[in-house]
Amino acid sequence: RISGWFPSRANPTYRKKPMAAETARQFDMLQVQAGKIMEVYGRQGHEFVAPAMIQPAGVFLDVIGEDLRARTYVFTDPDGDELCLRPDLTVPTCRLHLERHPKASVPARYCYNGAAFRFQPQGADPSQQREFRQAGIESFGSVDREQADADTVFTIIAALNAAGLQNVRLRFGDLGMFSSLLRSVDIPERWRQRLRHHFWRPDAFRAELKRLTDAPGDLTRHIPTKLLENLNPGDLAASEQAVQRYLDAETIESVGVRSTAEITANLLERVADANATPLSKTTSRVIERYVGLTVPADKAGAAIKDLAREEGVDVADALVVYQRRLDLIRRAGVDTSAAEFSAEFGRTLEYYTGFVFEAFVAGNSLFSFRAVAGGGRYDDLLRAVGAPHNVPAVGAAINTEHLLAALSAGAS
C-alpha cells in the first residue's frame, strides 16, 4: 500500500483494517498540522498541486545525486519503462510546471503536501522513514533571486510558527559562493566539476581534495588492466564500446545506476588524472580553509572577505549576493541573530546551485540536530528535466512528521 496524500479516513479504499488508536491519532494530528501549513502557503501566493507519485526513473537518477540514486525505489512496468517512487516532490513539481508551460516562460508558485520514498538501510536513524511526508513550496521564474530566497525562508518560518513551532534555528549554506571560490583558484575544469560533485558529502569531498593534492592518478589502479588497456581518451566512442564489452563479459547490469556513457567519461577522467600535475598545496589550503568555515550568519560576510583577502581570491560578487539576501531575510521579519553559516553545508540533493538552508528546533537536545525543514536554490533543474533554458527556481519543504515529533516532545 502506498499512502501519504491524506485522503479521507472515511474512504473504505484507503485501508482494509482499522488503524490502531495511536496511529489514527497521529493521522489526525498530521491532518490538522498540514492544514495550518498549507493555509500559510496559500496566503503567500502558492497554488496547491498534487504531483504524480510514480515518476520516470531516468529524470530523478540524472539529477538527485549519488546518495539518493542508491536509495530510490526503481522498478520496471509491463511495458518495460523504468519508473520510480518519487524520492522528493521538487522534481515532480518541476515536471508538472513544464506540462503546463512547456516553454518555462511563465512565473509560478506552487505548494504541495504528500509522501516521498527513500530506502533506509538497517541501522539507519529511526527518525528517517522509508515513507515520509513533505509539505513544501516551489517558486519558478522570479528574476530577483535574492528576494525569492528571502520569501522562501520567511514562508517556511511562518508555516512552522503557524503549526506551533516558535523556537527555530537556521543554518545557511551557499553553493554559489563555493563555485565562485573554485573559479578563482588555479585548477583544471574537470577537477572543479569533480569537487562540486563531491561537495554534498564532506568526507568524500575531503578525500578527493587530498587525492588531487597528493596522488591524482591513484584511482587508475582500481581499473581492471584488461579494461584500462582499451581506454583511449582520444576516441570516446571506442572507449564506450570497450566499457560495454567489459560490462557484458562480467555480466554487470546497470539498472538504476550510471549509464555506460557516464561510466566511460568517469574512467577517462581517471586516465587523464594519471598524467596530471597534482593540485598545488596553496590551492588546496585555500579550499580547505573555506570549507572549514562555520560562523554566525551575520558575521560570515566579513569572515569570507578576510579569507579572500589573505589568500588572494576574488569572491566579491558572491559576497554582495550573500549580504543582500541576508538583509532581505531580516527585512522580512526573520530573526537571523542565532543563524549559522556553514561553508561545507550543501544538503543532500545535488540539484542545488546556490543558497541552501535548514531549520532546526532550537534548544532541545533530542531534536537540535534533526532538521524539520530545508530547501534552497536550483536554477539548473528545470532545464535538466525538459525546459528549453535555465529557469530561476527556489523551494523548500517541511518534514511534517519530524515537526509533529518535535511538537509532541514539547518543542515550541
Buried (B, 14 or more C-beta within 10 A) or exposed (E): EEBBEBEEBEEEEBEEEEEEEEEEEBEEBBBEBBBBBBEBBEEBEBEEBEBEBBBBBBBBBBBBBBBBBEBBBBEEEEEEEBBBBBBBBBBBBBBBBBEEBEEBEEBBBBBBBBBBBBBBEEEEEEBBBEBBBBBBBBBBBBEEBBBBBBBBBBBBBBBBBBBBBEBBBBBBBBBBBBBBBBBBBEBBEBBBEBBBBBBBBBEBBBEBBEBBBEEBBEBBEEBEEEBBEBBEEEEEEEBBBBBBEBBEEEEEEEEBBBEBEEBBBEBBBBBBBBEBEBBEEEBBEBBEBBBEBBBEBBEBBEBBBEBBEEBEBEBEEBBEBBBBBBEBBBEBEBEBEBBBBBBBBBBBBBBBBBBBBBBBBBEBEEBEEBBBBBBBBBBBBBBBBBBEEBBBBBBBBBBBBBBBBBBEEEBE
